[in-house]
Amino acid sequence: EEREKYDHLWCIKACDIGPISTVRCQEEKAMYRLRSKLFRYFVINGLLICLLYGATEAIVGVDECQATRVIHFLQYPGCVPKPIPSYACRGRCSSYLQVSASKMWQMERSCMCCQESGEREASVSLFCPRAKPGEKKFRKMVTKAPLDCMCRPCTSVEEYAIIPQEIAGFADEGPFTTSAHFRRASGL
């Protein structure tokens, strides 16, 4: 009966842990004492991965990554904060860690993140009533927002992917008012 609990763990050709800190391997039918911490680490991780991901294949999650409308307040000392419509990438993407099928005791990783697949850039003028003498009453600020969102490897986005907001056709959207610094805009 104890053996039945571990039958589904053979999906990675790993070894099951016996009750006296030994490992019984299916292919070699030999016993090895768990002497090194590294060996224990890989055996335990292999077992956990099998428990989490089932008998023959990993569970692949549903990618839900999209651009969501938000209100972003641009602020600068001495200037009136200005709410502007913007976008943020929100959602979830599949990531996994699993024992390699080809190289026993090695791990394969895939980390996917909900990221922008390009950026739009726009210039916004802030009114600065408390500007010092000689400084301008309007300060130009540059803001960026995602052009689109997608599940991508968890790395930074290259600068060449940026498309100015004016070209993307979002420069004429007017400001919205709200008290939050970065809030999801409902009904936009």
LINFEN-V883647 format. One record per backbone hydrogen bond with DSSP energy under -1.0 kcal/mol. CO is the residue of the C=O (numbers start at 1). NH is the residue of the N-H. If there is no record, write none. Layout:
CO,NH / CO,NH
This chain:
3,6 / 6,9 / 7,10 / 9,12 / 10,13 / 16,24 / 18,21 / 21,34 / 22,18 / 23,32 / 24,16 / 25,29 / 30,25 / 32,23 / 33,35 / 36,40 / 37,41 / 38,42 / 39,43 / 40,44 / 41,45 / 42,46 / 43,47 / 44,48 / 45,49 / 46,50 / 47,51 / 48,52 / 49,53 / 50,54 / 64,92 / 66,90 / 68,88 / 69,185 / 70,86 / 71,183 / 72,84 / 74,82 / 76,79 / 78,130 / 82,74 / 84,72 / 86,70 / 88,68 / 90,66 / 92,64 / 96,110 / 98,108 / 103,106 / 106,100 / 108,98 / 110,96 / 111,154 / 113,152 / 115,150 / 118,147 / 119,163 / 120,145 / 121,165 / 122,143 / 124,141 / 126,139 / 127,80 / 128,131 / 132,135 / 137,128 / 139,126 / 141,124 / 143,122 / 145,120 / 148,117 / 150,115 / 152,113 / 153,155 / 158,161 / 159,162 / 164,168 / 165,170 / 170,173 / 181,73 / 183,71
